[in-house]
Amino acid sequence: MTISIAARDPESEQVGVAVASAFPAVGAVCPWVSADGAVVTQSWDAGADYGEALLGLLDRGIALPTAAEAFVAGRAGSKGLQLHGIDAEGRTYAHTGEKCVEHADHYVGEEYTVGGDLLASPEVIDAVAAGFERATGRFTDRLLTALEASESAGGDKRGDNLSAAVLVYGDPHKLYHNLRVDTPGQPISDLREAYESALETERGMDDEEMQKFWGDTVPETIREYPIRY
């Protein structure tokens, strides 16, 4: 199974993905984000030759539906592909190829998309969508809440997940915007713990604490540091 949500927060203008899978290292393969959008590639035919190329087209001003349709139409492997996401303008796209293993489907909501395959039931996608719509708080927190909802609905029909990840593009960058867990068992729960730990680390790096350590002038490269995507 791979279950994922891609979304945009219109208030903060952040975009992001949360994903979990019975496939190892899902965070290295499926989620792709930039200032221009958030995209997920999953199922049989996925990875960087989709994700990086799609983000490149979004950077050139091409709308996600237009860019994604071109990839799906021009590649035989798209029959075994799930591809979904949202661009910075709020335009969504979702595709589930005919070779994706049941239960496989997608859902498009307001400012978000959900996709999954090898799910225990159709209710897993419904639960993720409902979890995101009900969630409050930080955008990253809402993505994690949606992902957690997949477990309560049955998750993977084969059993435990192997990996989970959350990837958010936002300004300013935060440690909790890029987290991955690659341990079998309960990676979604472990991802939540990693998120809480990252929050605590960020609190220790706020202006007041940093000024106590550095004095009156805190270097900008420390105050506003970039993270790797």
Helices and strands as residue ranges (DSSP letters): E 2-9, E 14-21, G 26-28, E 31-34, E 37-43, H 48-59, H 64-73, G 76-80, E 81-87, E 92-96, E 105-109, E 112-117, H 123-134, H 139-152, E 163-169, G 175-177, E 178-181, H 187-203, H 207-214, H 220-223
